[in-house]
Structures are given as structure tokens and as C-alpha cells.
Amino acid sequence: MTVMLWTITVMAVLNVLLVVLTLGLKTVRIVNRRGLEARSGEFEAALNDLILTGNAAPILLRPKGRDMDLLATKMVEYLSLLRGEQRERLVGLAEDAGLVRDFFRRLRSHNRWRKAQAVESLGYFGGPEAVPHIAALLSYEDETVRAVAARALARIGTPEAAAGLARTLNDPSELTRLRMAENLVETLRTGDPRARVLAARVLGNLRAAEARPTLREVLLGPSDVEAPADIKAQAALALGKIGDPDDLPVLLEASGSKDWPVRAQAANALEAIGETSTIPVLQRLTVDREWWVRLNASRALANMGPAGERALVHVLEGGDRFARDRAASSLEARGITRRAAEALAEPGEKGENARRIVRAMTRAGAVRYLGRLARTMPEGKARETLRRTLAEAPAGGEA
């Protein structure tokens, strides 16, 4: 009986102690939480004052221990929203408060979560000097760290950061490659201009279909300091390399851009997609005032089969001397002029098309290459016909 009473008493005491311990732990957690909330409020008020006035309160300059992590977390929240001078003030604070130095030190940690936290924070306020250290982690053994490093590089958005992302695209992990492409899209959105150009180029070479919405957005947006013509031009070319016909309306609109690099790359993009319905637009671009646009448009038509060749003949028959010269050069470079010369004596539609091309070339005065063919082709009806055509050509040609 006595043993039973002792057992009951001990169990009661233990239960009371357990209740007391539980309540104590809850109380401690509540106190800690309220303390963190109060401290967080103090940091928030001080950061608001810094953003508005540029004055850094003492509480921001000497954080220790847990305060350092709390301040960094609060700063990241602000940095994800701010731009311009206000953002620069917070980045400067991170340096002055020792956060940058501390997170560089944490990069050496063997704890993957601590390392990932350091990388994430440096992506916000580490600056260009953090790029080589973060890029080195793109090959880290832990995939979470690699993914966070890629996101941080995309956020920094310098050309060096974009190049670091591009170098990882041969990673054997399909998941890693996908994440790298996603982060290149982020660089395309928010990186500095040179990095955005590189990101667009790499995404086009990857034929990254997931980048199409952002590429279209960049291409159709206004040209300004944030999105100069060379970024828009690379976006157009990338869409062409990806090759989705659904992007043709966007590229056709870009072909009328006020910026000639955009028009030039739009012509290349239309060539890459190869839709013959775009031939009238390309034919219009062959008389563009800019030489590079005429070059790309003529080359695109030369690569679009018989319909493109017929469009170039129309250009040869037109009144723009520069467009005629470019059309003739494109026909010659693609071997179309040689094939036409060799088919001059053929019956039917094939021969008629060949004769039309050669007649257009001679009327345009582009007879130097034809003259060389007339001297070097094997003897036969085609060579005889070509010689006769050249002899009948009006004087003043290139021959």
C-alpha cells in the first residue's frame, strides 16, 4: 500500500513538473518572440529613417549575434523592393555594419544551410565582388546550395554573373540546368544592360522556350536606359532561334522598330523560323535605309526557297540600287545564281525561272559573277545561252 502511495505521489510530482516545464518553455518562447518582434520593430523604424533621410541610427551600425541575422533578414525584405538611391543606401549600410564581411566568412561554413543563407544574402548586398565566390558554389556538391547560388548571381545581374550562370548549363543534372535557365530569365529581367544582352543570347542558343514570355516583353517594351536597343535586338534573335511560329506577330512588329539593330535581328529571326508568309515583310526590309537590315533581309529571302528567290528577283527589278546590289550578292552567295545559269537551257518552269533570275541580274548590272561563269562553265547550251544573254545586256554593267 505504501509503495503504491509513493508511486502515485511521484507520478503526480512528475506531472506537475512537466506542466511547469511546458508552461515555462512556452513563456520563454513568448518572451523571446516578443523580444524579437520588438527588436525587429526597432530595426524597421531605423531602416525607414535611413531610407528617407540617409541617416544611419547607431542600432544599425553595430549589430551582434542574433541581431546581425535579424537585421540582414529585414534588409533583404527591403532590398527586394527598392531601387535606385534608396537601395544604394541599404547596400552601403550592409558594408558599414559588417554584414558583408560576416556573410563572406559564412561562405566557408560546412553547414549547407548556413552557407546557403550567406549566399542568398550576398546576392542582395554583396555586389560584383561577391560574384567569383558565389559562382564557385555553382559546382558545390549540394544542389540546394547550387540553386541558391544561381539565384544570387541572377539577382546581382552583372555580365560576369550571367557568364557564371551560362558556364553551368552543361551540368549533368537536368534540374540544375533548368534552374540555371530560370535564373538567366531573371537576369534578362533585372540585370544590368550588358548582362541582359548575354542572358538573351544564351537563352536563344539554349532554345529555352520558357524564356519566350520575358523575351517578348523585353522586345515590345519601350527603348530606354533600362532596355536599350541592343537588348531588344538580342531578344528578337533569341525568339527566332527558339523558333515558335506563335512569336511571329511580335517579330513582325519588331521589324518596324525605330531602332535599326532591332529591325536587323528581326530579319534574322524571321529567317530562322522560316515561315514564307513573312516574305513580304522581308522584301520591305531589303530597301531599309540601314545596310545591316538590307543584308539580313536579303540573306533571309535567299534561304527561304523558291518563294524567297522570287522575292529577291522582284528586288532586283526594283528601283533601289543599294537593294539591288544586296539582292544580287545574296543570290550569288547562296549559289542561286550559279544554279540559274546552269538551268538556262532547261524547258518548262525551271528554265523560265532561271532565265528570269539571270535577266534580272543583267538589268541590275550585276554581271561580273555571270561573266566569270560564262568563261568557266562547261561547254553546252547553258553556257551558250548565258553568253548570249550577257551580250544582249545593256552597257554599263559590272562586267
C-alpha positions, 0 to 999 in steps of 0.5 A, a space after each residue: 500500500 505504501 509503495 503504491 502511495 509513493 508511486 502515485 505521489 511521484 507520478 503526480 510530482 512528475 506531472 506537475 513538473 512537466 506542466 511547469 516545464 511546458 508552461 515555462 518553455 512556452 513563456 520563454 518562447 513568448 518572451 523571446 518572440 516578443 523580444 524579437 518582434 520588438 527588436 525587429 520593430 526597432 530595426 524597421 523604424 531605423 531602416 525607414 529613417 535611413 531610407 528617407 533621410 540617409 541617416 544611419 541610427 547607431 542600432 544599425 551600425 553595430 549589430 551582434 549575434 542574433 541581431 546581425 541575422 535579424 537585421 540582414 533578414 529585414 534588409 533583404 525584405 527591403 532590398 527586394 523592393 527598392 531601387 535606385 538611391 534608396 537601395 544604394 543606401 541599404 547596400 552601403 549600410 550592409 558594408 558599414 555594419 559588417 554584414 558583408 564581411 560576416 556573410 563572406 566568412 559564412 561562405 566557408 561554413 560546412 553547414 549547407 544551410 548556413 552557407 546557403 543563407 550567406 549566399 542568398 544574402 550576398 546576392 542582395 548586398 554583396 555586389 560584383 565582388 561577391 560574384 567569383 565566390 558565389 559562382 564557385 558554389 555553382 559546382 558545390 556538391 549540394 544542389 540546394 546550395 547550387 540553386 541558391 547560388 544561381 539565384 544570387 548571381 541572377 539577382 546581382 545581374 552583372 555580365 560576369 554573373 550571367 557568364 557564371 550562370 551560362 558556364 553551368 548549363 552543361 551540368 549533368 543534372 537536368 534540374 540544375 540546368 533548368 534552374 540555371 535557365 530560370 535564373 538567366 530569365 531573371 537576369 534578362 529581367 533585372 540585370 544590368 544592360 550588358 548582362 541582359 544582352 548575354 542572358 538573351 543570347 544564351 537563352 536563344 542558343 539554349 532554345 529555352 522556350 520558357 524564356 519566350 514570355 520575358 523575351 517578348 516583353 523585353 522586345 515590345 517594351 519601350 527603348 530606354 536606359 533600362 532596355 536599350 536597343 541592343 537588348 531588344 535586338 538580342 531578344 528578337 534573335 533569341 525568339 527566332 532561334 527558339 523558333 515558335 511560329 506563335 512569336 511571329 506577330 511580335 517579330 513582325 512588329 519588331 521589324 518596324 522598330 525605330 531602332 535599326 539593330 532591332 529591325 536587323 535581328 528581326 530579319 534574322 529571326 524571321 529567317 530562322 523560323 522560316 515561315 514564307 508568309 513573312 516574305 513580304 515583310 522581308 522584301 520591305 526590309 531589303 530597301 531599309 535605309 540601314 545596310 545591316 537590315 538590307 543584308 539580313 533581309 536579303 540573306 533571309 529571302 535567299 534561304 527561304 526557297 523558291 518563294 524567297 528567290 522570287 522575292 529577291 528577283 522582284 528586288 532586283 527589278 526594283 528601283 533601289 540600287 543599294 537593294 539591288 546590289 544586296 539582292 544580287 550578292 545574296 543570290 550569288 552567295 547562296 549559289 542561286 545564281 550559279 544554279 540559274 545559269 546552269 538551268 538556262 537551257 532547261 524547258 518548262 518552269 525551271 528554265 523560265 525561272 532561271 532565265 528570269 533570275 539571270 535577266 534580272 541580274 543583267 538589268 541590275 548590272 550585276 554581271 561580273 559573277 555571270 561573266 566569270 561563269 560564262 568563261 568557266 562553265 562547261 561547254 553546252 547550251 547553258 553556257 551558250 545561252 548565258 553568253 548570249 544573254 550577257 551580250 544582249 545586256 545593256 552597257 554599263 554593267 559590272 562586267 
